Structures are given as C-alpha cells and as structure tokens.
Amino acid sequence: MAASGDYSPETFAALLELLTPFNKTGVDLKPETRFSEDLNFDSLVVMEFVATVEDRFDISVPMNMLPDITTIAQLAVAVEKIVKG
C-alpha cells in the first residue's frame, strides 16, 4: 500500500504505544508487523483497537478501509490521511 516514508515517526510511535496492551503475542512491533498474522488479532480485537486509535487521534476510520490495512505502517498512513482530511 505505502512505503515507510509516507507517515511521521510521531504517528508510528503513538500507534506502537496504543498497540502495546494489545500485543498478546509479544512480537517486536515494526512497520511491517501484520495485525492478523503476527499479532493474532481477530475481528473483535481489531474493532477494540480501531476504537482506541480513533479516540487517540480524534478521527473516524471508515469501515471500508479496514480490509486494506494489514500492517502497522499501512495504519499509520491511513491515520495521517484521515487526520489531514
């Protein structure tokens, strides 16, 4: 979807902070970390995490974007796109 240069380090750091309590697998969180494969997120955890992200950034993530967001980097890009409007 997007290269790592397409989001700010601040956005990525904020997402890592939000992800920490959700990281039940204990994997190293990197831009390419995948939500379902690496973190074992199911749909319920995804919805809880998205709600946390929405609260933190004061945004609303469109449901139709979620299937295209599989990595932390892709989420960072999407968050910044939504924030900028």
C-alpha positions as CSV (number, residue, x, y, z in Angstrom):
1,M,0.0,0.0,0.0
2,A,2.6,2.6,1.1
3,A,6.3,2.9,1.8
4,S,7.6,3.6,5.2
5,G,8.4,7.2,4.4
6,D,4.7,8.1,4.0
7,Y,4.0,8.6,7.7
8,S,5.6,10.6,10.5
9,P,7.6,9.0,13.3
10,E,5.2,10.6,15.8
11,T,2.2,8.8,14.3
12,F,4.1,5.5,14.3
13,A,5.3,5.9,17.9
14,A,1.7,6.7,19.0
15,L,0.4,3.6,17.3
16,L,3.1,1.5,19.0
17,E,2.1,2.9,22.3
18,L,-1.5,2.1,21.7
19,L,-0.6,-1.4,20.4
20,T,1.4,-2.4,23.5
21,P,-1.5,-3.6,25.6
22,F,-3.0,-5.4,22.6
23,N,0.3,-7.2,21.8
24,K,-0.5,-10.6,23.5
25,T,2.0,-12.5,21.3
26,G,4.9,-10.4,22.4
27,V,6.3,-9.9,18.9
28,D,8.6,-7.0,18.1
29,L,6.4,-4.2,16.7
30,K,7.8,-3.0,13.3
31,P,6.2,-1.1,10.4
32,E,5.7,-4.4,8.6
33,T,4.1,-6.2,11.6
34,R,0.7,-7.6,10.4
35,F,-2.3,-7.4,12.6
36,S,-3.9,-10.8,11.9
37,E,-0.8,-12.9,11.1
38,D,1.7,-11.6,13.5
39,L,-0.4,-10.2,16.4
40,N,-3.2,-12.8,16.0
41,F,-5.9,-10.1,16.0
42,D,-9.4,-11.4,15.5
43,S,-12.3,-9.2,14.4
44,L,-13.3,-8.2,17.9
45,V,-9.7,-7.2,18.8
46,V,-9.5,-5.2,15.6
47,M,-12.6,-3.3,16.5
48,E,-11.4,-2.6,20.0
49,F,-8.0,-1.4,18.7
50,V,-9.6,0.8,16.0
51,A,-11.8,2.4,18.6
52,T,-8.6,3.1,20.7
53,V,-6.9,4.6,17.6
54,E,-10.0,6.7,16.8
55,D,-10.1,8.1,20.4
56,R,-6.4,8.9,20.4
57,F,-6.3,10.7,17.1
58,D,-9.9,12.1,17.3
59,I,-10.8,10.5,14.0
60,S,-13.2,8.1,12.5
61,V,-11.7,5.2,10.5
62,P,-14.1,4.2,7.6
63,M,-15.0,0.5,7.9
64,N,-14.3,0.1,4.2
65,M,-10.7,1.0,4.7
66,L,-10.0,-1.8,7.3
67,P,-9.6,-4.7,4.8
68,D,-6.8,-2.8,3.1
69,I,-4.9,-2.1,6.4
70,T,-2.9,-5.2,7.3
71,T,0.3,-3.7,8.8
72,I,1.2,-1.0,11.3
73,A,2.8,1.1,8.5
74,Q,-0.4,1.0,6.5
75,L,-2.4,2.0,9.5
76,A,-0.1,4.9,10.1
77,V,-0.5,6.1,6.5
78,A,-4.3,5.8,6.8
79,V,-4.4,7.7,10.1
80,E,-2.4,10.6,8.7
81,K,-4.6,10.6,5.6
82,I,-7.8,10.8,7.7
83,V,-6.3,13.4,10.1
84,K,-5.3,15.7,7.1
85,G,-8.8,15.2,5.6
